[in-house]
Amino acid sequence: MPETIAIPHHTDGAARSPVDAQRLVAGRPMQAVANAYSSADAAFHCGIWEGDAGAWRVRYTEHELCHMLAGRVRLTGEDGVAREY
């Protein structure tokens, strides 16, 4: 049977770092990530990410599944259409 990996619902102990200045749009948000698993080919990762209020540009090179545990987010596409969750 494959190994079962528990994913924590917190980033306790994870280092917090500022959003890269080249991506920053507004604010001075800090973020933390606690990666719990990466596939051998680094094509899949699973963990927890948290970030402070602010705005920054993101370019995804992969598909992402996001399960919000708390808070709100506004995602605005390159076409200017915004979605809030």
C-alpha positions as MATLAB code, in Angstrom:
seq = 'MPETIAIPHHTDGAARSPVDAQRLVAGRPMQAVANAYSSADAAFHCGIWEGDAGAWRVRYTEHELCHMLAGRVRLTGEDGVAREY';
ca = [
       0.000    0.000    0.000;
       1.337    3.505   -0.816;
       2.405    5.762    2.020;
      -0.281    8.056    3.466;
       0.879   11.614    4.062;
      -0.993   13.895    6.454;
      -1.199   17.508    5.276;
      -1.194   19.978    8.186;
      -3.630   22.907    8.109;
      -1.035   25.442    9.250;
       2.407   26.749    8.371;
       3.769   26.645   11.925;
       7.544   26.850   11.825;
       7.710   27.757    8.122;
       9.886   30.756    7.279;
       7.951   33.874    6.239;
       9.353   35.886    3.360;
       8.316   39.001    1.424;
       6.772   38.789   -2.019;
       9.470   39.370   -4.672;
       9.680   43.112   -5.411;
       9.440   42.535   -9.202;
       6.035   40.868   -8.730;
       4.691   43.280   -6.104;
       1.752   45.522   -7.058;
       0.557   46.839   -3.663;
       1.301   46.464    0.028;
       4.177   44.679    1.737;
       2.771   41.171    2.149;
       4.707   38.333    3.714;
       4.060   34.710    2.790;
       4.893   31.243    4.085;
       4.763   27.783    2.554;
       4.877   24.391    4.228;
       5.350   21.797    1.493;
       4.352   18.325    2.723;
       4.937   16.346   -0.471;
       6.612   16.609   -3.883;
       6.476   13.890   -6.531;
       9.767   12.385   -7.691;
       9.569   14.337  -10.967;
       8.624   17.585   -9.136;
       5.457   17.837  -11.232;
       3.126   17.709   -8.229;
       3.380   19.379   -4.830;
       1.008   19.453   -1.884;
       1.140   21.655    1.168;
      -0.095   24.839    2.763;
       0.546   28.425    1.657;
      -0.472   31.579    3.491;
      -0.029   35.222    2.620;
      -0.791   38.646    4.023;
      -3.055   41.174    2.354;
      -1.507   42.782   -0.714;
      -1.396   42.426   -4.483;
       1.204   40.754   -6.674;
       1.534   39.168  -10.097;
       1.597   35.380  -10.404;
       2.486   33.326  -13.480;
       1.502   29.692  -13.176;
       3.541   27.116  -15.041;
       1.249   24.348  -13.830;
      -2.377   23.762  -12.924;
      -3.245   24.500   -9.318;
      -5.945   23.298   -6.969;
      -6.572   25.736   -4.129;
      -8.700   24.922   -1.097;
      -9.262   28.085    0.967;
      -9.077   27.432    4.706;
      -9.638   31.069    5.719;
      -9.731   34.559    4.254;
     -10.553   35.945    0.826;
      -8.771   36.254   -2.486;
      -9.344   38.214   -5.691;
      -7.790   36.725   -8.843;
      -7.606   38.982  -11.895;
      -6.733   37.460  -15.262;
      -4.691   39.112  -17.965;
      -8.038   39.963  -19.608;
      -8.900   42.138  -16.574;
     -11.755   39.901  -15.387;
     -11.650   39.553  -11.590;
     -13.076   36.683   -9.543;
     -13.419   36.800   -5.769;
     -13.535   33.783   -3.477;
];
